[in-house]
Amino acid sequence: MIEISGVSKWYGAVKVLDDCTTSVAKGEVVVVCGPSGSGKSTLIKCVNALEPFSQGSITVKGTSINDPATDLPKLRAHVGMVFQHFELFPHMSILDNLCLAPVKVLGRSQDAARAKGLALLERVGLAAHAGKFPAQMSGGQQQRVAIARALAMDPVCMLFDEPTSALDPEMIGEVLDVMVELAREGMTMMVVTHEMGFARTVADRVVFMDRGRIVEDGPKESFFAHPATERAQQFLARILRH
């Protein structure tokens, strides 16, 4: 579903991605982890061209991200993205937030978009809040709305960029529960997160990054039981200490 091959990126003289190669198969859940500043978020944003990259190639379902002929808005319409901050339109109701893109981008009728939006709000446990505005909801609820909004576009895969890092600890679980359910339903997912419990429960593979490079890429069992590099061992020792 996603092929990343030899991707590097510079900000001026600073190399933020260094020859990154990995892939995500259809139905696979890949967790990308590593210390702050390791390039995790930059890499995942390159997958739907929110960040340009300097060399290498990325394809999503056979479509090349860096081909000038690629219709990027059309591609992004089918690659769901959930950000660290919810990015909901504050002046629109929750249901209208879900309906806007399907109507404007996919050409769906207003009635069809509302019906699907209500079904998705039911799926993430928020059907009773359809008429509210984002400011009337908790952070965890807003992030679940953001997931439902991404699903409203019928994505072929979902990208998550630290979706729980802006949330209070009590709200993290409600968002992760929705993500776990998505994974069990077979959604292809690439997830940047520090939630190692989620990685242990749901991930098929773990990609560990440090200083812009992919240092390890393998099954979650081997990553947690026997990390191959000293850097990954240090990272896990710190993050799993408590």
C-alpha positions as CSV (number, residue, x, y, z in Angstrom):
1,M,0.0,0.0,0.0
2,I,2.8,2.4,0.9
3,E,6.4,2.1,-0.4
4,I,9.1,4.5,0.8
5,S,12.4,4.1,-0.9
6,G,15.7,6.0,-0.2
7,V,13.9,9.1,1.0
8,S,16.1,12.0,2.2
9,K,15.2,15.5,3.1
10,W,17.2,18.6,3.9
11,Y,16.2,21.9,5.6
12,G,19.1,24.0,4.3
13,A,22.3,22.2,5.4
14,V,20.4,20.1,8.0
15,K,19.6,16.6,6.9
16,V,16.3,15.6,8.6
17,L,15.7,12.4,6.8
18,D,18.6,10.1,5.7
19,D,18.0,7.4,3.1
20,C,14.7,6.1,4.7
21,T,13.3,2.9,3.2
22,T,10.3,0.9,4.5
23,S,6.8,-0.2,3.4
24,V,3.3,-0.8,4.7
25,A,1.3,-3.7,3.3
26,K,-2.4,-3.6,2.8
27,G,-4.1,-4.2,6.2
28,E,-0.8,-3.8,8.1
29,V,-0.3,-1.6,11.1
30,V,3.2,0.0,11.4
31,V,4.1,2.1,14.4
32,V,6.9,4.6,13.9
33,C,8.7,5.5,17.1
34,G,11.9,7.2,18.3
35,P,13.2,10.1,20.3
36,S,11.9,13.7,19.6
37,G,13.6,15.2,16.6
38,S,14.3,11.8,14.9
39,G,12.3,12.6,11.8
40,K,9.1,10.5,12.5
41,S,6.6,13.3,11.8
42,T,8.5,14.5,8.8
43,L,8.5,11.1,7.3
44,I,4.8,10.5,7.7
45,K,4.0,13.9,6.3
46,C,6.1,13.0,3.2
47,V,3.8,10.1,2.6
48,N,0.9,12.4,1.4
49,A,3.2,15.2,0.2
50,L,2.4,17.6,3.1
51,E,6.2,17.8,3.3
52,P,8.3,17.7,0.1
53,F,11.4,15.5,0.1
54,S,14.7,16.0,-1.5
55,Q,15.5,12.5,-3.0
56,G,14.0,9.0,-3.1
57,S,10.5,7.9,-4.0
58,I,7.2,7.2,-2.3
59,T,4.2,5.4,-3.8
60,V,0.8,5.0,-2.3
61,K,-1.3,2.2,-3.9
62,G,1.0,2.4,-6.9
63,T,0.7,6.2,-7.4
64,S,4.0,8.1,-7.1
65,I,4.0,11.0,-4.7
66,N,6.9,12.8,-6.4
67,D,5.7,12.4,-10.0
68,P,4.8,15.9,-11.3
69,A,1.8,14.4,-13.1
70,T,0.3,13.1,-9.9
71,D,-2.9,14.8,-8.8
72,L,-1.9,15.3,-5.2
73,P,-5.3,16.7,-3.9
74,K,-7.0,13.6,-5.4
75,L,-4.4,11.3,-3.8
76,R,-4.7,13.0,-0.4
77,A,-8.5,12.6,-0.6
78,H,-7.9,8.8,-0.2
79,V,-5.1,9.0,2.4
80,G,-6.6,9.7,5.8
81,M,-4.5,12.0,8.0
82,V,-5.0,12.6,11.8
83,F,-2.8,15.2,13.3
84,Q,-1.5,15.9,16.8
85,H,-3.9,18.8,17.0
86,F,-7.4,18.2,15.9
87,E,-7.6,20.9,13.1
88,L,-11.5,21.0,13.3
89,F,-13.2,24.0,11.9
90,P,-14.3,25.8,15.1
91,H,-17.3,27.7,13.4
92,M,-18.9,24.5,12.1
93,S,-20.9,21.8,13.9
94,I,-19.3,18.4,14.4
95,L,-21.5,16.9,11.7
96,D,-20.7,19.7,9.3
97,N,-17.0,19.2,9.9
98,L,-17.5,15.6,8.7
99,C,-19.6,16.5,5.7
100,L,-17.6,19.3,4.2
101,A,-14.9,17.4,2.4
102,P,-17.1,14.5,1.1
103,V,-19.4,17.0,-0.5
104,K,-16.8,19.4,-1.8
105,V,-14.1,16.9,-2.9
106,L,-15.9,13.6,-3.5
107,G,-19.1,15.2,-4.9
108,R,-21.3,13.3,-2.4
109,S,-24.8,14.6,-1.9
110,Q,-25.5,16.5,1.3
111,D,-27.9,13.8,2.4
112,A,-25.5,11.0,1.7
113,A,-22.7,12.8,3.5
114,R,-24.8,13.5,6.6
115,A,-25.9,9.8,6.7
116,K,-22.4,8.6,6.5
117,G,-21.2,11.2,9.0
118,L,-23.8,10.2,11.5
119,A,-22.9,6.5,11.1
120,L,-19.2,7.4,11.7
121,L,-20.0,9.4,14.8
122,E,-21.9,6.4,16.1
123,R,-18.9,4.3,15.3
124,V,-16.6,6.5,17.5
125,G,-19.2,6.9,20.2
126,L,-20.2,10.5,19.6
127,A,-23.5,10.3,17.8
128,A,-25.2,12.4,20.5
129,H,-22.8,15.2,19.9
130,A,-23.4,15.8,16.1
131,G,-24.9,19.3,16.6
132,K,-22.2,20.6,19.0
133,F,-19.2,22.8,18.1
134,P,-15.6,21.7,18.7
135,A,-15.2,24.1,21.6
136,Q,-18.0,22.3,23.5
137,M,-16.1,19.0,23.4
138,S,-13.1,17.5,25.2
139,G,-9.8,17.0,23.5
140,G,-10.3,13.3,23.3
141,Q,-13.8,13.7,21.8
142,Q,-12.4,16.2,19.2
143,Q,-9.6,13.7,18.2
144,R,-12.3,11.0,17.8
145,V,-14.2,13.4,15.5
146,A,-10.9,14.0,13.6
147,I,-10.6,10.3,13.0
148,A,-14.3,10.0,11.9
149,R,-13.7,13.0,9.5
150,A,-10.7,11.2,7.9
151,L,-12.8,8.0,7.6
152,A,-15.6,10.0,5.9
153,M,-13.4,10.1,2.8
154,D,-13.2,6.3,2.5
155,P,-9.4,6.3,2.8
156,V,-7.3,3.4,1.5
157,C,-4.9,3.9,4.4
158,M,-4.7,6.1,7.5
159,L,-1.7,8.1,8.8
160,F,-1.6,9.2,12.4
161,D,0.9,11.8,13.6
162,E,1.2,11.5,17.4
163,P,-2.6,11.6,17.7
164,T,-2.6,11.4,21.5
165,S,0.3,13.7,22.4
166,A,-1.9,16.8,22.9
167,L,-4.3,15.0,25.2
168,D,-4.7,14.7,28.9
169,P,-3.8,11.2,30.1
170,E,-7.5,10.3,30.8
171,M,-8.5,11.1,27.2
172,I,-5.7,9.0,25.6
173,G,-7.5,5.7,26.1
174,E,-10.7,6.7,24.3
175,V,-8.7,7.7,21.2
176,L,-6.5,4.6,21.3
177,D,-9.7,2.4,21.6
178,V,-11.0,3.8,18.3
179,M,-7.6,3.2,16.7
180,V,-7.4,-0.4,18.0
181,E,-10.9,-1.1,16.6
182,L,-9.8,0.3,13.2
183,A,-6.7,-1.9,13.1
184,R,-8.8,-5.0,14.0
185,E,-11.1,-4.1,11.1
186,G,-8.1,-4.3,8.7
187,M,-7.4,-0.7,8.1
188,T,-3.9,0.0,6.7
189,M,-2.3,2.3,9.3
190,M,1.0,4.1,9.7
191,V,1.2,5.6,13.3
192,V,3.7,7.9,14.8
193,T,3.3,7.5,18.5
194,H,5.1,7.2,21.9
195,E,2.2,4.9,23.1
196,M,4.2,1.7,23.4
197,G,1.2,-0.2,24.9
198,F,-0.7,0.5,21.7
199,A,2.3,-0.7,19.7
200,R,2.5,-3.9,21.6
201,T,-1.2,-4.5,21.2
202,V,-1.9,-3.6,17.7
203,A,1.3,-3.1,15.6
204,D,2.4,-5.7,13.1
205,R,5.8,-4.0,12.8
206,V,7.8,-1.3,14.5
207,V,10.0,1.2,12.7
208,F,12.5,2.9,15.1
209,M,14.1,6.2,14.0
210,D,17.0,8.2,15.3
211,R,18.6,11.3,13.8
212,G,16.6,11.0,10.6
213,R,17.5,7.4,9.9
214,I,15.5,4.2,10.2
215,V,17.6,2.3,12.7
216,E,15.3,-0.8,13.1
217,D,12.4,-2.1,11.1
218,G,10.9,-5.4,12.2
219,P,8.1,-7.4,13.9
220,K,7.0,-5.9,17.2
221,E,7.8,-9.1,19.1
222,S,11.5,-8.9,18.3
223,F,11.7,-5.1,18.7
224,F,10.3,-5.3,22.3
225,A,12.0,-8.5,23.3
226,H,15.4,-8.1,21.6
227,P,16.0,-4.7,20.1
228,A,19.0,-5.1,17.7
229,T,20.7,-1.8,18.3
230,E,22.0,-0.1,21.4
231,R,20.1,3.0,20.5
232,A,16.8,1.2,20.5
233,Q,17.7,-0.6,23.8
234,Q,18.4,2.8,25.4
235,F,15.1,4.2,24.1
236,L,13.0,1.3,25.4
237,A,14.8,1.3,28.7
238,R,13.8,4.9,29.2
239,I,10.3,4.8,27.9
240,L,9.3,1.5,29.5
241,R,11.0,2.1,32.9
242,H,7.7,2.9,34.6
